Amino acid sequence: MAALGFSQVSGSQQSIELGKVQWQRQFDQALDAAKQNGKPLFILFQEVPGCATCRNYGQQVLSHPLLVEAIETLFVPLAIHNNKQGADAKVLKYYGEPAWNNPVVRIVGADRQDLIPRLNGNYSRLGLVEAMIFALQRAEQDIPAYLELLREEWQAAHLGTETATLSMYCFWTGEKTYGQLDGVVRTQAGFMHGREVVEVEYNPTVVSLESLIEKGKAASCADQVFVANVDQKNKAAKAIDQNKIKTSSSFRPDSEPKYYLSKTHYQYVPMTELQAARANALVGQGKSPEQVLSIRQREMADYVRQHSSKLWKSRIGEGFLEAWEDMERGGF
């Protein structure tokens, strides 16, 4: 965040195939750094300049701010060009990697051996974050909460999510209740049929609609359920009286989204939808939201707090990538 003075913009002047990660380029030096710091070595074998797949991997995956941070802080990043001679070609030969190939990621230990199977053919953010978490587990390293939440959010998107709308006496309490549940990836307070409701997006492979209703009832946060189809109606009927099941209509968002979070300076920090849901729930419980934030997000929060006189823009409800880029440019 060069514009704000508390973090550096990573990889801003390098080839798009390499994304925004600050890569080392010498294998021996990177291996020494990995040994000294007790971190795995993250090796990207990449064609530079490369094909559309190579460019997209750099732009879409290796430029995501939280993935960049994880690669730079939890690993020692090393880029090997698979279409160059000299030192790059020697590393390519050592690992048996083909030249002029699509991107490949290998995460190795201090003994140069793979911690996990090489990642190739999967050019998604989910594929990379899963590989990173698996490698950290194999290396017996701590996995930060923000990285786990990225996996949970992207896995839900990959598998497909469902949306439930539940009415209650207070949607702020309801959003706090649902925002802390495993499987819930997004919450939004609002109104439907003149009732206060919370719209909950969730991963049905992790948490069922019936479970959401039961957990809500236990906190007095599910006195009615608005359903969008017959399947939802049948599921809801297993957990709540039929006369409390209504048909969904237009949803009107609350004018104070993420109420608890909006009362703190953390509202100015770019967060993913799942991070915001968890952070709002934590604040509502009187806890710090920093446990679900990355180091750089905490730096942002500290900077905002120390410069509270500036007219900061709330990031609640704003797209994560757009909000992050705006913060890099100044943030207000």
C-alpha positions as MATLAB code, in Angstrom:
seq = 'MAALGFSQVSGSQQSIELGKVQWQRQFDQALDAAKQNGKPLFILFQEVPGCATCRNYGQQVLSHPLLVEAIETLFVPLAIHNNKQGADAKVLKYYGEPAWNNPVVRIVGADRQDLIPRLNGNYSRLGLVEAMIFALQRAEQDIPAYLELLREEWQAAHLGTETATLSMYCFWTGEKTYGQLDGVVRTQAGFMHGREVVEVEYNPTVVSLESLIEKGKAASCADQVFVANVDQKNKAAKAIDQNKIKTSSSFRPDSEPKYYLSKTHYQYVPMTELQAARANALVGQGKSPEQVLSIRQREMADYVRQHSSKLWKSRIGEGFLEAWEDMERGGF';
ca = [
       0.000    0.000    0.000;
       2.549    2.549   -1.098;
      -0.098    5.268   -1.262;
      -0.880    4.819    2.413;
       2.681    4.220    3.493;
       2.135    1.053    5.539;
       2.778   -1.699    3.008;
       4.454   -2.117   -0.333;
       2.606   -2.839   -3.555;
       3.856   -6.290   -4.498;
       5.198   -7.098   -7.928;
       3.733   -3.974   -9.540;
       6.425   -3.643  -12.237;
       6.856   -7.271  -13.307;
       5.398   -9.439  -16.077;
       1.671  -10.116  -15.800;
       2.342  -13.861  -15.850;
       3.975  -13.537  -12.405;
       1.095  -11.624  -10.849;
       1.878   -9.341   -7.907;
       4.001  -11.700   -5.828;
       7.547  -10.563   -5.094;
       9.463  -13.563   -6.374;
      13.024  -14.606   -5.769;
      14.786  -15.810   -8.903;
      17.794  -17.773   -7.630;
      17.074  -21.312   -6.448;
      20.003  -21.649   -4.016;
      19.296  -18.289   -2.379;
      15.597  -19.076   -2.039;
      16.373  -22.495   -0.567;
      18.731  -20.919    1.981;
      16.020  -18.414    2.936;
      13.520  -21.243    3.361;
      15.922  -23.100    5.667;
      16.739  -20.003    7.723;
      13.101  -18.968    8.120;
      11.676  -22.440    8.571;
       9.251  -21.973    5.684;
       8.379  -24.147    2.696;
       9.678  -23.095   -0.712;
       6.899  -22.120   -3.128;
       8.143  -22.654   -6.699;
       6.219  -21.311   -9.665;
       7.255  -22.771  -13.011;
       5.877  -20.237  -15.469;
       6.237  -19.286  -19.109;
       7.230  -15.602  -19.387;
       6.055  -14.122  -21.674;
       3.415  -16.779  -21.918;
       0.153  -17.981  -23.349;
      -3.344  -16.899  -22.325;
      -3.434  -19.530  -19.554;
      -0.175  -18.200  -18.134;
      -1.377  -14.591  -18.277;
      -4.731  -15.414  -16.716;
      -3.075  -17.337  -13.884;
      -0.910  -14.323  -13.130;
      -3.761  -11.831  -13.346;
      -6.575  -13.813  -11.702;
      -4.829  -16.056   -9.170;
      -1.363  -14.717   -8.420;
      -2.676  -11.160   -8.077;
      -5.396  -11.796   -5.499;
      -4.230   -9.698   -2.506;
      -4.762  -12.369    0.160;
      -3.143  -15.108   -1.924;
      -0.211  -12.783   -2.634;
       0.146  -12.116    1.070;
      -0.017  -15.802    1.956;
       2.617  -16.724   -0.641;
       4.954  -13.942    0.503;
       4.574  -14.437    4.257;
       3.999  -18.169    4.761;
       6.390  -19.404    2.062;
       9.548  -18.348    0.271;
       8.375  -17.604   -3.298;
      10.611  -18.550   -6.221;
       9.783  -18.049   -9.910;
      11.429  -20.273  -12.516;
      10.891  -19.376  -16.153;
      10.253  -22.584  -18.072;
      11.238  -21.047  -21.411;
      14.736  -19.786  -20.521;
      18.175  -21.334  -20.490;
      20.861  -21.118  -17.795;
      19.940  -21.394  -14.100;
      16.224  -21.689  -14.827;
      16.769  -24.651  -17.141;
      18.860  -26.433  -14.489;
      16.046  -26.191  -11.922;
      13.571  -27.312  -14.563;
      15.736  -30.376  -15.270;
      16.222  -31.156  -11.545;
      12.469  -31.377  -11.012;
      11.726  -32.978  -14.350;
       9.471  -30.134  -15.420;
       8.736  -29.662  -19.139;
       9.826  -26.517  -20.941;
       7.330  -24.146  -22.552;
       4.566  -25.441  -20.318;
       1.477  -24.051  -18.602;
       1.928  -22.907  -14.980;
       2.994  -25.502  -12.417;
       3.330  -24.960   -8.673;
       5.549  -27.127   -6.499;
       5.846  -26.593   -2.754;
       8.961  -28.225   -1.349;
      10.737  -28.539    1.971;
      14.313  -27.728    2.946;
      15.317  -31.140    1.565;
      14.101  -30.017   -1.885;
      11.444  -32.741   -1.853;
       7.792  -32.127   -2.622;
       5.580  -31.604    0.407;
       2.494  -32.223   -1.739;
       1.856  -33.428   -5.296;
       2.722  -30.814   -7.926;
      -0.187  -28.548   -8.830;
      -0.854  -28.500  -12.557;
      -3.954  -28.334  -14.707;
      -5.919  -26.591  -11.968;
      -5.630  -22.870  -12.551;
      -8.229  -21.731  -10.024;
      -7.850  -19.745   -6.819;
      -9.485  -22.613   -4.957;
      -6.964  -25.093   -6.321;
      -4.063  -22.957   -5.167;
      -5.400  -22.164   -1.684;
      -6.154  -25.851   -1.087;
      -2.620  -26.776   -2.149;
      -1.123  -24.133    0.137;
      -3.126  -25.286    3.156;
      -2.242  -28.931    2.478;
       1.451  -28.013    2.215;
       1.374  -26.029    5.465;
      -0.261  -28.970    7.208;
       2.438  -31.330    5.891;
       5.107  -28.878    7.052;
       3.403  -28.657   10.473;
       2.969  -24.905   10.095;
       0.117  -22.833   11.514;
      -2.638  -21.963    9.060;
      -4.024  -18.428    9.516;
      -7.792  -18.094    9.776;
      -8.064  -15.826    6.732;
      -6.596  -18.563    4.535;
      -9.060  -21.133    5.881;
     -11.897  -18.686    5.216;
     -10.733  -18.165    1.633;
     -10.889  -21.912    1.077;
     -14.342  -22.118    2.678;
     -15.704  -19.249    0.585;
     -14.282  -20.429   -2.733;
     -15.214  -24.037   -2.055;
     -18.815  -22.971   -1.423;
     -18.851  -21.025   -4.691;
     -17.420  -24.039   -6.518;
     -19.941  -26.513   -5.086;
     -22.884  -24.134   -5.302;
     -24.626  -22.191   -2.558;
     -28.233  -21.763   -1.496;
     -29.970  -18.769    0.079;
     -32.397  -18.774    3.004;
     -34.365  -15.819    4.334;
     -35.432  -15.899    7.982;
     -37.457  -13.347    9.918;
     -36.818  -12.406   13.551;
     -37.329   -9.801   16.234;
     -33.986   -8.090   15.454;
     -32.040   -8.603   12.255;
     -28.841   -7.257   13.817;
     -28.954  -10.075   16.357;
     -29.859  -12.502   13.594;
     -26.947  -11.467   11.414;
     -24.620  -11.871   14.385;
     -26.047  -15.334   15.070;
     -25.771  -16.633   11.514;
     -22.502  -14.925   10.685;
     -20.573  -17.148   13.075;
     -21.851  -20.495   11.724;
     -19.704  -22.880    9.711;
     -21.071  -23.170    6.196;
     -22.537  -19.661    6.127;
     -20.616  -17.550    3.609;
     -22.696  -14.351    3.438;
     -25.285  -12.559    5.553;
     -27.404   -9.501    4.851;
     -29.951   -7.807    7.095;
     -33.086   -6.318    5.558;
     -36.854   -6.419    5.217;
     -39.362   -8.747    3.554;
     -43.151   -8.542    3.862;
     -42.587   -5.735    6.381;
     -40.614   -8.058    8.658;
     -36.992   -7.807    9.753;
     -35.120  -10.654    8.073;
     -31.632  -11.936    7.455;
     -30.724  -13.307    4.053;
     -28.242  -16.134    4.567;
     -26.133  -17.621    1.768;
     -24.748  -21.009    2.769;
     -23.023  -24.139    1.565;
     -25.621  -26.941    1.826;
     -22.885  -29.591    1.970;
     -21.757  -28.080    5.290;
     -24.961  -26.803    6.906;
     -28.579  -27.638    6.045;
     -31.585  -25.330    5.918;
     -33.103  -27.329    8.774;
     -29.997  -26.737   10.883;
     -30.070  -23.002   10.124;
     -33.679  -22.828   11.270;
     -32.994  -24.795   14.455;
     -29.974  -22.678   15.353;
     -31.956  -19.536   14.640;
     -34.899  -20.666   16.770;
     -32.531  -21.316   19.678;
     -31.507  -17.641   19.509;
     -35.051  -16.382   18.769;
     -33.863  -15.571   15.255;
     -36.147  -17.706   13.117;
     -39.841  -17.086   13.792;
     -40.686  -17.330   10.092;
     -38.976  -18.712    7.008;
     -39.438  -17.286    3.515;
     -38.955  -19.940    0.832;
     -38.201  -19.580   -2.864;
     -39.313  -23.023   -4.068;
     -40.990  -26.307   -3.133;
     -37.725  -27.958   -2.155;
     -36.992  -25.237    0.405;
     -40.559  -25.471    1.669;
     -40.250  -29.224    2.241;
     -36.948  -28.811    4.056;
     -38.232  -25.958    6.196;
     -41.277  -28.025    7.203;
     -38.949  -30.454    8.979;
     -37.823  -27.704   11.375;
     -40.686  -25.217   11.744;
     -44.506  -25.173   11.697;
     -46.121  -24.994    8.264;
     -47.967  -21.768    9.126;
     -44.606  -20.068    9.710;
     -43.400  -20.817    6.190;
     -44.051  -17.977    3.741;
     -43.288  -17.337    0.089;
     -40.295  -15.095   -0.622;
     -40.865  -11.667   -2.107;
     -38.635   -8.674   -2.821;
     -35.825   -8.123   -0.333;
     -34.995   -4.596    0.863;
     -31.516   -4.246    2.459;
     -31.070   -2.516    5.799;
     -29.687    1.026    5.603;
     -26.986    0.047    8.136;
     -25.419   -3.142    6.720;
     -23.223   -5.201    9.078;
     -24.460   -3.081   11.976;
     -21.886   -4.142   14.579;
     -18.947   -3.907   12.195;
     -20.168   -0.521   10.959;
     -19.668    0.952   14.434;
     -15.908    0.275   14.337;
     -12.957    1.466   12.267;
     -12.762   -2.043   10.781;
     -15.589   -1.041    8.430;
     -12.952    0.736    6.327;
     -10.900   -2.435    5.771;
     -11.580   -4.413    2.561;
     -12.878   -7.887    3.460;
     -14.325  -10.807    1.557;
     -18.016  -11.558    2.119;
     -17.195  -14.383    4.530;
     -14.627  -12.338    6.442;
     -17.170   -9.538    6.866;
     -19.829  -11.956    8.129;
     -17.414  -13.437   10.674;
     -15.989  -10.046   11.677;
     -19.469   -8.596   12.228;
     -20.423  -11.588   14.386;
     -17.242  -11.282   16.445;
     -17.765   -7.575   17.121;
     -21.359   -8.330   18.062;
     -20.035  -10.750   20.669;
     -17.660   -8.145   22.077;
     -14.615   -9.775   20.457;
     -11.925   -8.421   18.176;
     -12.390   -9.177   14.462;
      -8.628   -9.269   13.931;
      -8.540  -13.039   14.323;
     -10.124  -13.393   10.854;
      -7.971  -10.709    9.197;
      -4.597  -11.037    7.531;
      -1.527   -9.148    8.723;
      -1.909   -6.579    5.956;
      -5.582   -6.096    6.730;
      -4.633   -5.455   10.359;
      -2.065   -2.935    9.126;
      -4.833   -1.191    7.224;
      -7.016   -1.104   10.339;
      -4.163    0.363   12.408;
      -3.417    2.976    9.757;
      -7.068    4.021    9.547;
      -7.316    4.219   13.347;
      -4.176    6.369   13.540;
      -5.501    8.683   10.798;
      -9.122    8.858   11.900;
      -9.450   12.497   10.792;
      -9.408   11.448    7.132;
     -12.720   10.901    5.348;
     -12.414    7.141    4.956;
     -14.925    5.255    2.846;
     -16.790    2.307    4.366;
     -15.964   -0.944    2.555;
     -18.985   -2.881    3.804;
     -20.837   -4.301    0.823;
     -18.136   -3.240   -1.651;
     -16.404   -5.790   -3.863;
     -13.209   -6.999   -2.220;
     -10.813   -6.552   -5.138;
     -12.147   -3.109   -6.031;
     -11.979   -1.995   -2.394;
      -8.403   -3.264   -2.030;
      -7.234   -1.458   -5.149;
      -8.906    1.725   -3.948;
      -7.130    1.460   -0.601;
      -3.812    1.094   -2.425;
      -4.564    4.353   -4.206;
      -5.370    6.210   -1.005;
      -8.641    4.864    0.320;
     -10.788    7.974    0.634;
];
